[in-house]
């Protein structure tokens, strides 16, 4: 079975970006006492995140997509490395 890199990386990039969007918009639905924790966790996870604003959303969305592509590349390399052992 062949595992192609581009579809895998794009799918994981899209998944990571969608998950970021869900987490970002979740910030509008949580109570104020949890909002500070949510904002601090997002600041630690994403460069340039300043709060629930448009620029932070764009930065986080792009970073999530790139991290998904990197994760897909690492998984793809590990898959083919381990496949050699189990043939």
Secondary structure in CASP SS format (residue, H / E / C, confidence):
PFRMAT SS
TARGET T0000
AUTHOR 0000-0000-0000
METHOD secondary structure of the structure
MODEL  1
X C 1.00
X C 1.00
X C 1.00
X C 1.00
X H 1.00
X H 1.00
X H 1.00
X H 1.00
X H 1.00
X H 1.00
X H 1.00
X H 1.00
X H 1.00
X H 1.00
X H 1.00
X H 1.00
X H 1.00
X H 1.00
X H 1.00
X H 1.00
X H 1.00
X H 1.00
X H 1.00
X H 1.00
X H 1.00
X H 1.00
X C 1.00
X C 1.00
X C 1.00
X C 1.00
X C 1.00
X H 1.00
X H 1.00
X H 1.00
X H 1.00
X H 1.00
X H 1.00
X H 1.00
X H 1.00
X H 1.00
X H 1.00
X H 1.00
X H 1.00
X H 1.00
X H 1.00
X C 1.00
X C 1.00
X C 1.00
X C 1.00
X C 1.00
X C 1.00
X C 1.00
X C 1.00
X H 1.00
X H 1.00
X H 1.00
X H 1.00
X H 1.00
X H 1.00
X H 1.00
X H 1.00
X H 1.00
X H 1.00
X H 1.00
X H 1.00
X H 1.00
X H 1.00
X H 1.00
X H 1.00
X H 1.00
X H 1.00
X H 1.00
X H 1.00
X H 1.00
X H 1.00
X H 1.00
X H 1.00
X H 1.00
X H 1.00
X H 1.00
X H 1.00
X H 1.00
X H 1.00
X H 1.00
X H 1.00
X C 1.00
X C 1.00
END
